[in-house]
Amino acid sequence: MKEFRRNILITGGAGFIGSHVIRRFINNYPQYRIINADSLTYAGNLANLEDVKDASNYIFVKADICNFELMQDIFHKYNIDSVIHLAAESHVDRSIKDPFAFAHTNIMGTLNLLEAAKRTWKNSEAVNGEYRNLFYHVSTDEVYGDLDFDGTLFTESTAYDPHSPYSASKASSDHFVRAYHDTYNLPIVISNCSNNYGSHQFPEKLIPLFINNIRHNKPLPVYGKGENVRDWLWVNDHARAIDVIFHEGKIRETYNIGGFNEWTNIDLIKVIIKTVDRLLGRAEGTSDNLITYVTDRAGHDLRYAIDSTKLKNELGWKPSLQFEEGIEITVKWYLENQKWLDNVTSGDYQRYYDNMYRDR
């Protein structure tokens, strides 16, 4: 049996960001064994990893991080020495409707993983200045609250000020991760990232939702006046940042990951409309009338903007694409992968997995 240099547990690997991280690690590090633990809820789809499913250094395990005994079994069975924790409930609107689900997964699920790591990695001291073990927790910029339209940016020292059940649950999980380092000396690192876009994103999120709606001439619901500002990052650049932080980040440090790429929602939507119409061969402006303004959601943060200077200066990372390049690639992917999009929006993929794993 092949010996692997590391056995890395990646949680939520069948999801949007997780699938890109899994693919990068499988392809770039054949000396690592990648164990993907995902419960395959609505946002998890193994079709996201169809191209690497048979890789010799890849194992998929259908598992819920809220099952502590199962997490312990996975740590022991696969000799897990590192974790990249991406599994999370992440949609703000869903968190407003069901905050308990977000507390359960994002807080208790993270705590289960931390405790399993602590019990498994009994000797996590550095050897020759290097740690064999690492618990890498992937978080969000939403824990910081929001910003005024004054040019300020979130930094790693910005005080936490979450405004939704989602961001509150992620903030709590961040605190637990740091507490496990401070109390139990667990080697940890945290990154907080801005909004991601790219292929394989579940189409409840703004960009794939609007691409699909434009394709079908459906309304494009815009909260308020569309003036809220977000910093957008191409998902492949996020995966690359996770790679760099995993290998070179300092223990107990936090790294902010952002695109230096702020857009108001309405300006972003207009770029999407223009790009989709052009790629579909429609006249410019054809889909402008699909924009529909709706009542703003509760606690809608005004502006997010990440300062990635620390990551750039200390670890040499910076975004590789301008937004216009990234959105062109992204729109083309969704238009060229309509079977994937239709399968996800219909829910067929989830019924398939429910049947596949029913008796396991």
N, C-alpha and C positions, 0 to 999 in steps of 0.2 A: 504494500500500500504506500502511495506517495506521501512523503512527509512535507507538510506545509510550514512555511516560516511563521505565519500568523493564522489564527482562526478568528475571523472578525464577524461578529453578529451585527447585522444591519436591520433595524426594525422599520417596518413600514416600507419595505423595499419594492412592493408592488404598486405603490402610489406614484404620484407625479414626480416629485423631487427624488424620492427614494430610488425609483427605477433608473434615473440618470446616474445616481451615485453608484448603484450596483453595477451598471454597465461599465462605468469608468474603471472601477476597481477590478472587475473580472478581466477586462481587456488589458489594463496597464500593469497588473500585478499577478501574473500567473502563479507566483510563489505564495500567494495568499489564498486561503480557502474562505469563501464568502458564504455565510449562512444568512439567508433572508427569512426573517420571521414576520409574517403578515397575517392578520386575521381575515383578510379579504372582505372587509365591509364594503359599502357602496363605492368608496373611492379607490379600492385596491383592485387591480386588474392584471392578471398574469400575462395578458396579451401585450402589456407594456414591455415585457422582457422576452418576447418570443425569440428574438435573435440570439439570446445567450442562454436559453434554458438548458441546453445540453452541454454547456461548458464543463470541463472536468474539475474546475475549482469552484463550482457553484452548487449549493444545496438550498432548496426551498422547504420551509416548514410552515404549515398553516398553524398559527399560534396567536393567542390573545395575550398581550403583555399584562393584562389584568389578572391572569392566572399565575399566581406566584409559584406554585409547585411545578407547573409546566416550564416556567422560565428557569427555575433551578435545574430541572432535568436537561434543558437545552444547554445550559452552561457546562454541565458535567459531561453530557454525551459527546459534545463537539469540542470540548476543551477550549472554551471561549476565553481568549486573552484580551480582546478589545471589543468595544461597542460603539457603533455610530447610531445614535437614537433619533430616528426621524418620525416614528409612529405617533400620530396625534390626530385628534379631531381639530379641524382648522377653519371651518366656515363660520364667520361671525353671525350671519343670519340664523344658522342652525343653533348656535350657542344661545342666542336670545330666546329661542323656542324651547330648548332643552338644556339648561345649564348643568344638570346633574350628569348627563352623558359626558360632558367636557371635563368636569371635575373627576369623574371616574377614570377616564382614559388618560388624560393629560397629567393628572396629579398622582393618582394611585398606580397607574401603569408605570410611570417613571419611578415611583418609589419601589415598586416590585423589582424593576431592573437594577436599581441601585443596591438594593438589599441582596439580590442574587449575586451581583458582582462583588460586593463586600465579603460575602460568605465564601465565595469561590477563590477570590484573590487574597488569600490570607497574608501573603508577603508581597506588598506592593511598593516596597522600597526601591529607590533607584540603584542600579548597578552601573558603576562607571559613568554616573551622571545621566543614565538613560533608564526610562521605565519600560518594562515589558508590557504592562497593562495600561489601558486608557479607556475612560468612559467619556465619549464625546457626545454632548447634548446639543442638538440643533434646535434653536429657538427663533423668535420672531422680533421684528422691530416694534410690534404693537405693544409689547410690555412697557415701552417708554411713554405711552400715552400719545399725545399729538403736539404739533408745533404751530406757532403763528406763522403768518406769511411774511416773516422778517428775515429769511435767509439762514436762520440757525439750523443746526443739524444735530441728530442724535449721535452722541459719542458713547464710548464704553463706560464713562462715568456719569451719564445722564441718570437721574433718579427714576425709579420705576413709578409709573402712574397709569395702570391699565384701566380701560374704560368699558370693556365688554366682558361677558363671562369667558369668552375664548381667551382674550389676552390676560385676564386674571388667572385662569388656569395655567397658562404658560409661564406667567411670572412666578406662580407658586412652585412649579416644577423647577424653574431656574434656581430658586432659593434652596430647594431640597438638594439639588446637585452640588451646589457650593457647600451646603452644610455637611454633606457626606465627605467632602474633602477635609473640611475644617475639623470635623469630629472624628472621622475614622481614617483620615489620610488616604482616601480613595483618589487616585490620579484622575483628574477631570479637566475638561476644557469645554467652553461654551461658545457658540457663535449665534449672533442675532442678525437675521437677514431681512432685506426689504422684499417687496412683492416680486414674485417670479413669473416668467412667461416662457412658453416654449411648447414643444410637442408633448403629447400624452397627458395633458392636464385635464382633470375631470371637468366636463362642460357645465358645471354650475358656476364656475369662476368666470370673471368678466370677459377675458379675451376669447377663450374657446366658445363661450356662450354666444357672444356677439357675432363671431365668425359664422357659427352655425345658423343663427337667426337671420343674418343677412342672406346666407345661401338659400334659406327657405322663405325669405320676405316676411319675417315675423318681427314684431315690435322690439325695439332696443330700449329697455327700461333704464332710465337714468335717475339716480337719486337726487332730489333737490334740483339745483341748477347745474349740477355736474362740475362744481368748482373745487371739490375735494382733490387734494394733490397726493400722489403716490410716487415713490421712487421705484423704477422697474429694472429688473435684472434678468438677463437671459439665463435659463435654468442650467445650461451647460457651464456657464461661468460660475454659478453657485456650486455645482459639483466639483469644479476645478478648485474653488476656494476650500471646500471641505477636504479635498485631497491634500492641499498644502497645509492646512491647519492640523489635520490628523498626523501628518508626518513631521511637521516642524513647529507647531504651536507649543507654547510654554504651559506647563501644568498650572492649573487654577486661573489661567488668563481667560479673558473674554475678547472676542474679535467680532467687530461689526462688518457685515458684508453688504455692500450696496452698489448701485450702478452709477451714482452721480448723474441721475437721469430722471428728473422730476417732470411729471406731466399732470395737468388737470384731467379729471375723468373725461370731460367733454372733448378736450383736444385729442386725447388718446383715442376716443371712440371715432372721431372724424378721420384719424389716420387709418384706423382699421377699416372703416367704410370705404375710403378711397382705395386702399390696397385690395380689398376683397372684390370690389366692383371692377377694378382694372384686371385682376387675374381671372375673373369670370367673363371678361369681354363685354362688360356693361359700360355704358356711358358714365363719365364722371358725374357724381351727384345723384345717381339713380336711387340709391338707398338712403339718402339723407332724410327722407320723410318717415323713415322707420323709427327715428329717435322719439321716444315718449318719456316725458318727465313725470316721475312718480314721487309720492311723499317720501321724504328722507327717513332713513331708518334711525331708531333710537341710539343715542350715544355715538353717532357717526363722527369719527375723528377727522379733523380738518386736513391735516397735512402730516405725512411721514417723509423723512429725508435722512439718510444714513451717511455718516462720515466714515469712510473706509481707509482713512489715512494711516491708521495704525497697522492694518493688514498690509497695505502697500509698502510702508516704510520698513516694517520688521520682517515680513515674509515674502515681499516682492510680488504680491498678487495685484492685478487690476483687471477690469472688464476687458474682454477681447473684442466686443462688438458695439457699435453705435446702435441706438434703438431702431432706427429705420432699417438697418441691415437685419437685425434680429427679428423684427416683426414681419419682414418679407419672407424670411425662412420659415417662420412660424405659420403664417397664413398659408403658404404653399403646402406645408406638411398636412394641415387639416383638410385642405381642399383635395389633396392627393390621397388622403387616407379616410375617405368618407365611410368605408365599411367599418373601420374602427370607431369612428364618431357615431355612426348610426347604431352600432352594437351597444355602445355605452349609453346613449340617450334612451334606447329602448329598454335597457335593463336586462337584455338577454344574457350578457356575460355573467351577471350575478346569479341568475337562475342556473346557469351551467355549473358554476362553482359550488352552489348549494347542493346540487345533485352529485357532483364529483366527490365531495368530502362528507356526504351525509352519514356514511357508515364508518368513518374513520375516528 
